[in-house]
Amino acid sequence: MFLGRGAGIAATLCLLASGSAARAEVPVQRTRFQVPSSNGHGAVLLDLQAAKLTHFREHLFATEEPVIDQNGNDVWDGGGFASVHTRDLLWDAYFGLRGPDGQRWLTDEPVDFEASGYAPWTAGKTGGTGIVTMVQRAGDLETTQYFFSPQALPHASFVMAMRVKNTGAATAPKVQAFTQYNFHLGYGRPGVRQDIQANGETITFDGSGGKADFLERAFAGVVVARPLAPVAHRGAGTGGQLFDIVKGGGNLPDNTPAPDAHDDSVSAYQFDLGDIAPGAERWCGVVFVHHGDPFGGAAAQSWLDAYVGGKGAKELLDAEVASWAAFQNDVVKPPAGLSPKEETLVRQSAAMLHMSQNREDRIYLRDVKENDSDVRRTGFPVEGGKLPGWVSHKGKGAVLASLPPGEWTYAWIRDGAYATVAMAALGMKEEAKASLEYYLQADSGRFQNWDELKAYPMPPYQISLVRYHGFGVEETDFNQFGPNLEFDGFGLFLWALGQYEALTGDTSVSDQYFSTATTKVADALEALVEKDEASIGAGLIKRDSSIWETHWMGRERYWAYTSITAARGLCEIAKIAERRGDAALATRYGESARALRQAIVDRLLDESLAIASNADELATGRGHYDAAVLDAFAFGLFDPKGKIATATFKAMDERLLAAAGAGWSRNDDFMDHAGGEDLSPWGGEYDRAEWVITNLLGSNGLRMNGDTARADRLTNWVLEQSLMNFLMVAETYDEQTGVYKFNAPMAGFGAGAYVLSLANRGGKFVEPACGAYFDESSLSGSGGSGASSSGTGAGSGGNTDVGDEGGCACRSAGATAVNPAAWLVPLAIGLGLARRKRR
């Protein structure tokens, strides 16, 4: 099966590269049905196929901080440094209905996918909010359910509300609505994508002062449920007791549970909606909030008092819509020239970026971590001096790489930089500023003296070499090849800092933190330039893991992407220094940036003048193609109409064009092995997928090249895919089928990249790096005639051979031809291993 797919990819790539007839993208398909909502403190996830909520996390981010021992040292768990994981507190939550044609839980009813998705921020629009809707029908009764993490309730919380409308011609008598929710609050922290235990749970009922609150508590804290309509009946139980009562047509038992611990306890409400006349509607709902202290129920109830007041379900929903409308009207400034569809996705992308940003900086921590005997320690100050207690941390402002159900709910500097610039381009000034300040205040520089970097002149630094824990602590991940250690974040941060200043006119961040940005970011880049003139990477940034996170232990490379981002970042800090009147620094950083660009020309161009993935692979003569280098043109290092751009786009089309979509696989590492090990033996599913970020970076370069038709194909492909999949921008598409693959929705690599592409089309980000493109007049190479407007990779040159059997051998000029059958064998073997982490 797999060998057939691989052979199909090889044949298709070669067919496209050899100039065959143009083909359109495959039809888009709806394949993602889990839709998130977040308020920056927690998040919920609605599964539209299962017709219920399936996820409620206590923080937006995946991990809190490192596990530390009694001496404050990080704890090694055998495969990496141990982390304190965020918990998913919910098994499921859903509505039920009794109407003229019977009683049922609505999880059994089909969902109208066309009518569901993100709620509109104003009449006549689609999306633009963090409110997820689900539409179902039970006879003449139409139910529209609304799920959201409320922006006005700054805690891990969510609202589930339901409107029941009679669409028939006769009155619907004695309509009842139900809601049941099953929280898991027991032991364990297995990771936010896995459920914790449901042991030792206690449910109590508080009917005082007109309330009807259920309080459920156990090891993981307390969740308070408050109904948003008068309660006709209520119930608490274990297992499927309440579920079976409702499914059997009965009323909830009105029991008040004794405060005894029961595993897997649940509670539920029943609402009497009365007779509903034709065209009339009724509302009900529940709001929930979590406190990390199992005995913090009273405090959590006070939070609900402040948020709910006397409002019902519809009033809270209207207030939430109004808050998103204010965001869209008063903050978001879409790029010029958008079509209605593009405006829809841009505004929802703004909402996604907003929801992806952590707004928490204070949290209650217990003195135990996973169970009653597991001591919890924290590296942050505790109010009162020791746990348990409230802890202030440095996580506020971080933009995560993805929202759930995406796996990457971590703050990568790389994703965050693209997201930050996108927010600045959208007018989201305060959000972009908070993101920059987060990086400048986070706990970084932790890897400076690691053994892996002993041979490097590694100075003190501020920007993480990979990513951050949720509390704002630098971290990296490990596999059998050691850690990821990446230097592209330095340049990307400086690029984001400069673009923020240019787009918003606000110089306060770069002025306040100028010393840090220069001494701990720009100077770090300069120190990491390879000074050994005999090296194949002389003048480039030293070997690192870079954008695709290849890890260490011989897998580090002189990556083009790292030097591209470094050159652009140094141009930005030179411009800031010049504005501040520091001529010496402006000159120095400008010269360093231009020297890096010259080194890219000297060390990373192949014989056709295409930019290679890295100097190490280029030296072997094959396997050196990587769509990440397209940022060289989006970042203005080289003329998008010049020889280097022409050759690079041609090479991308010949080597990396996806079979199903408009864009490219991320690199050629899945097909360049020639029957054995090479410098990139890790190629697999991630490499072969079509990457949205590289598609959109490529669209920027093509547009500046003047190839608007091809640029529009790339952005439209992303647009149509996202419209079909509830406005969630993907990380990748399957290269054979075109469907969503791996993580969605993405922030910087998804929503942010889409915004940047349309902002580029609207006239932003067009200035050359350091004031001028590289002078290519003296360059000569064996490149072809340029990128194909049709997107088929037309143009043969001497780089593609087609065998008698219809096979394809793509090679670098002067390199040995590749037998397609040979590279399938190691590829198939490689995929038998554990799937390598992202990037």
Secondary structure in CASP SS format (residue, H / E / C, confidence):
PFRMAT SS
TARGET T0000
AUTHOR 0000-0000-0000
METHOD secondary structure of the structure
MODEL  1
M C 1.00
F H 1.00
L H 1.00
G H 1.00
R H 1.00
G H 1.00
A H 1.00
G H 1.00
I H 1.00
A H 1.00
A H 1.00
T H 1.00
L H 1.00
C H 1.00
L H 1.00
L H 1.00
A H 1.00
S C 1.00
G C 1.00
S C 1.00
A C 1.00
A C 1.00
R C 1.00
A C 1.00
E C 1.00
V C 1.00
P C 1.00
V C 1.00
Q C 1.00
R C 1.00
T C 1.00
R C 1.00
F C 1.00
Q E 1.00
V E 1.00
P E 1.00
S E 1.00
S E 1.00
N C 1.00
G C 1.00
H C 1.00
G C 1.00
A E 1.00
V E 1.00
L E 1.00
L E 1.00
D E 1.00
L C 1.00
Q C 1.00
A C 1.00
A C 1.00
K E 1.00
L E 1.00
T E 1.00
H E 1.00
F E 1.00
R E 1.00
E C 1.00
H C 1.00
L C 1.00
F C 1.00
A C 1.00
T E 1.00
E E 1.00
E E 1.00
P E 1.00
V C 1.00
I E 1.00
D C 1.00
Q C 1.00
N C 1.00
G C 1.00
N C 1.00
D E 1.00
V C 1.00
W E 1.00
D C 1.00
G C 1.00
G C 1.00
G C 1.00
F E 1.00
A C 1.00
S E 1.00
V E 1.00
H E 1.00
T C 1.00
R C 1.00
D E 1.00
L C 1.00
L E 1.00
W E 1.00
D E 1.00
A E 1.00
Y E 1.00
F E 1.00
G E 1.00
L E 1.00
R E 1.00
G E 1.00
P C 1.00
D C 1.00
G E 1.00
Q E 1.00
R E 1.00
W E 1.00
L H 1.00
T H 1.00
D H 1.00
E C 1.00
P C 1.00
V E 1.00
D C 1.00
F H 1.00
E H 1.00
A H 1.00
S C 1.00
G E 1.00
Y E 1.00
A C 1.00
P C 1.00
W C 1.00
T C 1.00
A C 1.00
G C 1.00
K C 1.00
T C 1.00
G C 1.00
G C 1.00
T C 1.00
G C 1.00
I C 1.00
V E 1.00
T E 1.00
M E 1.00
V E 1.00
Q E 1.00
R E 1.00
A E 1.00
G C 1.00
D C 1.00
L E 1.00
E E 1.00
T E 1.00
T E 1.00
Q E 1.00
Y E 1.00
F E 1.00
F E 1.00
S C 1.00
P C 1.00
Q C 1.00
A C 1.00
L C 1.00
P C 1.00
H C 1.00
A C 1.00
S E 1.00
F E 1.00
V E 1.00
M E 1.00
A E 1.00
M E 1.00
R E 1.00
V E 1.00
K E 1.00
N E 1.00
T C 1.00
G C 1.00
A C 1.00
A C 1.00
T C 1.00
A E 1.00
P E 1.00
K E 1.00
V E 1.00
Q E 1.00
A E 1.00
F E 1.00
T E 1.00
Q E 1.00
Y E 1.00
N E 1.00
F E 1.00
H C 1.00
L C 1.00
G C 1.00
Y C 1.00
G C 1.00
R C 1.00
P C 1.00
G C 1.00
V C 1.00
R C 1.00
Q C 1.00
D E 1.00
I C 1.00
Q C 1.00
A C 1.00
N C 1.00
G C 1.00
E E 1.00
T E 1.00
I E 1.00
T E 1.00
F E 1.00
D E 1.00
G C 1.00
S H 1.00
G H 1.00
G H 1.00
K C 1.00
A C 1.00
D E 1.00
F E 1.00
L E 1.00
E E 1.00
R E 1.00
A E 1.00
F C 1.00
A C 1.00
G E 1.00
V E 1.00
V E 1.00
V E 1.00
A E 1.00
R E 1.00
P E 1.00
L C 1.00
A C 1.00
P C 1.00
V C 1.00
A C 1.00
H E 1.00
R E 1.00
G E 1.00
A E 1.00
G E 1.00
T E 1.00
G C 1.00
G C 1.00
Q H 1.00
L H 1.00
F H 1.00
D H 1.00
I H 1.00
V H 1.00
K H 1.00
G C 1.00
G C 1.00
G C 1.00
N C 1.00
L C 1.00
P C 1.00
D C 1.00
N C 1.00
T C 1.00
P C 1.00
A C 1.00
P C 1.00
D C 1.00
A C 1.00
H E 1.00
D C 1.00
D C 1.00
S E 1.00
V E 1.00
S E 1.00
A E 1.00
Y E 1.00
Q E 1.00
F E 1.00
D E 1.00
L E 1.00
G E 1.00
D E 1.00
I E 1.00
A C 1.00
P C 1.00
G C 1.00
A C 1.00
E E 1.00
R E 1.00
W E 1.00
C E 1.00
G E 1.00
V E 1.00
V E 1.00
F E 1.00
V E 1.00
H E 1.00
H E 1.00
G C 1.00
D C 1.00
P C 1.00
F C 1.00
G C 1.00
G H 1.00
A H 1.00
A H 1.00
A H 1.00
Q H 1.00
S H 1.00
W H 1.00
L H 1.00
D H 1.00
A H 1.00
Y H 1.00
V H 1.00
G C 1.00
G C 1.00
K C 1.00
G C 1.00
A H 1.00
K H 1.00
E H 1.00
L H 1.00
L H 1.00
D H 1.00
A H 1.00
E H 1.00
V H 1.00
A H 1.00
S H 1.00
W H 1.00
A H 1.00
A H 1.00
F H 1.00
Q H 1.00
N H 1.00
D H 1.00
V H 1.00
V C 1.00
K C 1.00
P C 1.00
P C 1.00
A C 1.00
G C 1.00
L C 1.00
S C 1.00
P H 1.00
K H 1.00
E H 1.00
E H 1.00
T H 1.00
L H 1.00
V H 1.00
R H 1.00
Q H 1.00
S H 1.00
A H 1.00
A H 1.00
M H 1.00
L H 1.00
H H 1.00
M H 1.00
S C 1.00
Q E 1.00
N C 1.00
R C 1.00
E C 1.00
D C 1.00
R E 1.00
I E 1.00
Y E 1.00
L E 1.00
R C 1.00
D C 1.00
V E 1.00
K C 1.00
E C 1.00
N C 1.00
D C 1.00
S C 1.00
D C 1.00
V E 1.00
R C 1.00
R C 1.00
T C 1.00
G C 1.00
F C 1.00
P C 1.00
V E 1.00
E C 1.00
G C 1.00
G C 1.00
K C 1.00
L C 1.00
P C 1.00
G E 1.00
W E 1.00
V E 1.00
S E 1.00
H C 1.00
K C 1.00
G C 1.00
K C 1.00
G C 1.00
A C 1.00
V E 1.00
L C 1.00
A C 1.00
S E 1.00
L C 1.00
P C 1.00
P C 1.00
G C 1.00
E C 1.00
W C 1.00
T C 1.00
Y C 1.00
A E 1.00
W E 1.00
I H 1.00
R H 1.00
D H 1.00
G H 1.00
A H 1.00
Y H 1.00
A H 1.00
T H 1.00
V H 1.00
A H 1.00
M H 1.00
A H 1.00
A H 1.00
L C 1.00
G C 1.00
M C 1.00
K H 1.00
E H 1.00
E H 1.00
A H 1.00
K H 1.00
A H 1.00
S H 1.00
L H 1.00
E H 1.00
Y H 1.00
Y H 1.00
L H 1.00
Q H 1.00
A C 1.00
D E 1.00
S C 1.00
G C 1.00
R C 1.00
F C 1.00
Q C 1.00
N C 1.00
W C 1.00
D H 1.00
E H 1.00
L H 1.00
K C 1.00
A C 1.00
Y C 1.00
P C 1.00
M C 1.00
P C 1.00
P C 1.00
Y C 1.00
Q C 1.00
I C 1.00
S C 1.00
L C 1.00
V C 1.00
R E 1.00
Y E 1.00
H C 1.00
G C 1.00
F C 1.00
G C 1.00
V E 1.00
E E 1.00
E E 1.00
T C 1.00
D C 1.00
F E 1.00
N E 1.00
Q C 1.00
F C 1.00
G E 1.00
P E 1.00
N C 1.00
L C 1.00
E C 1.00
F C 1.00
D H 1.00
G H 1.00
F H 1.00
G H 1.00
L H 1.00
F H 1.00
L H 1.00
W H 1.00
A H 1.00
L H 1.00
G H 1.00
Q H 1.00
Y H 1.00
E H 1.00
A H 1.00
L H 1.00
T H 1.00
G C 1.00
D C 1.00
T C 1.00
S H 1.00
V H 1.00
S H 1.00
D H 1.00
Q H 1.00
Y C 1.00
F H 1.00
S H 1.00
T H 1.00
A H 1.00
T H 1.00
T H 1.00
K H 1.00
V H 1.00
A H 1.00
D H 1.00
A H 1.00
L H 1.00
E H 1.00
A H 1.00
L C 1.00
V E 1.00
E C 1.00
K C 1.00
D C 1.00
E C 1.00
A C 1.00
S C 1.00
I C 1.00
G C 1.00
A C 1.00
G C 1.00
L C 1.00
I E 1.00
K C 1.00
R C 1.00
D E 1.00
S C 1.00
S C 1.00
I C 1.00
W C 1.00
E C 1.00
T C 1.00
H C 1.00
W C 1.00
M C 1.00
G C 1.00
R C 1.00
E C 1.00
R E 1.00
Y C 1.00
W E 1.00
A H 1.00
Y H 1.00
T H 1.00
S H 1.00
I H 1.00
T H 1.00
A H 1.00
A H 1.00
R H 1.00
G H 1.00
L H 1.00
C H 1.00
E H 1.00
I H 1.00
A H 1.00
K H 1.00
I H 1.00
A H 1.00
E H 1.00
R H 1.00
R C 1.00
G C 1.00
D C 1.00
A H 1.00
A H 1.00
L H 1.00
A H 1.00
T H 1.00
R H 1.00
Y H 1.00
G H 1.00
E H 1.00
S H 1.00
A H 1.00
R H 1.00
A H 1.00
L H 1.00
R H 1.00
Q H 1.00
A H 1.00
I H 1.00
V H 1.00
D H 1.00
R H 1.00
L H 1.00
L E 1.00
D C 1.00
E C 1.00
S C 1.00
L C 1.00
A C 1.00
I E 1.00
A C 1.00
S C 1.00
N E 1.00
A H 1.00
D H 1.00
E H 1.00
L H 1.00
A H 1.00
T H 1.00
G C 1.00
R C 1.00
G C 1.00
H C 1.00
Y C 1.00
D E 1.00
A H 1.00
A H 1.00
V H 1.00
L H 1.00
D H 1.00
A H 1.00
F H 1.00
A H 1.00
F C 1.00
G C 1.00
L C 1.00
F C 1.00
D C 1.00
P C 1.00
K C 1.00
G C 1.00
K H 1.00
I H 1.00
A H 1.00
T H 1.00
A H 1.00
T H 1.00
F H 1.00
K H 1.00
A H 1.00
M H 1.00
D H 1.00
E H 1.00
R H 1.00
L H 1.00
L E 1.00
A C 1.00
A C 1.00
A C 1.00
G C 1.00
A C 1.00
G C 1.00
W E 1.00
S E 1.00
R C 1.00
N E 1.00
D C 1.00
D C 1.00
F C 1.00
M C 1.00
D C 1.00
H C 1.00
A C 1.00
G C 1.00
G C 1.00
E C 1.00
D C 1.00
L C 1.00
S C 1.00
P C 1.00
W C 1.00
G C 1.00
G C 1.00
E H 1.00
Y H 1.00
D H 1.00
R H 1.00
A C 1.00
E E 1.00
W E 1.00
V H 1.00
I H 1.00
T H 1.00
N H 1.00
L H 1.00
L H 1.00
G H 1.00
S H 1.00
N H 1.00
G H 1.00
L H 1.00
R H 1.00
M H 1.00
N H 1.00
G C 1.00
D C 1.00
T H 1.00
A H 1.00
R H 1.00
A H 1.00
D H 1.00
R H 1.00
L H 1.00
T H 1.00
N H 1.00
W H 1.00
V H 1.00
L H 1.00
E H 1.00
Q H 1.00
S H 1.00
L H 1.00
M H 1.00
N C 1.00
F C 1.00
L C 1.00
M C 1.00
V C 1.00
A C 1.00
E C 1.00
T E 1.00
Y E 1.00
D C 1.00
E C 1.00
Q C 1.00
T C 1.00
G C 1.00
V C 1.00
Y E 1.00
K E 1.00
F C 1.00
N C 1.00
A C 1.00
P C 1.00
M E 1.00
A H 1.00
G H 1.00
F H 1.00
G H 1.00
A H 1.00
G H 1.00
A H 1.00
Y H 1.00
V H 1.00
L H 1.00
S H 1.00
L H 1.00
A H 1.00
N H 1.00
R H 1.00
G C 1.00
G C 1.00
K C 1.00
F C 1.00
V C 1.00
E C 1.00
P C 1.00
A H 1.00
C H 1.00
G H 1.00
A C 1.00
Y C 1.00
F C 1.00
D C 1.00
E C 1.00
S C 1.00
S C 1.00
L C 1.00
S C 1.00
G C 1.00
S C 1.00
G C 1.00
G C 1.00
S C 1.00
G C 1.00
A C 1.00
S C 1.00
S C 1.00
S C 1.00
G C 1.00
T C 1.00
G C 1.00
A C 1.00
G C 1.00
S C 1.00
G C 1.00
G C 1.00
N C 1.00
T E 1.00
D E 1.00
V E 1.00
G C 1.00
D C 1.00
E C 1.00
G C 1.00
G C 1.00
C E 1.00
A E 1.00
C E 1.00
R C 1.00
S C 1.00
A C 1.00
G C 1.00
A C 1.00
T C 1.00
A C 1.00
V C 1.00
N C 1.00
P H 1.00
A H 1.00
A H 1.00
W H 1.00
L H 1.00
V H 1.00
P H 1.00
L H 1.00
A H 1.00
I H 1.00
G H 1.00
L C 1.00
G C 1.00
L C 1.00
A C 1.00
R C 1.00
R C 1.00
K C 1.00
R C 1.00
R C 1.00
END
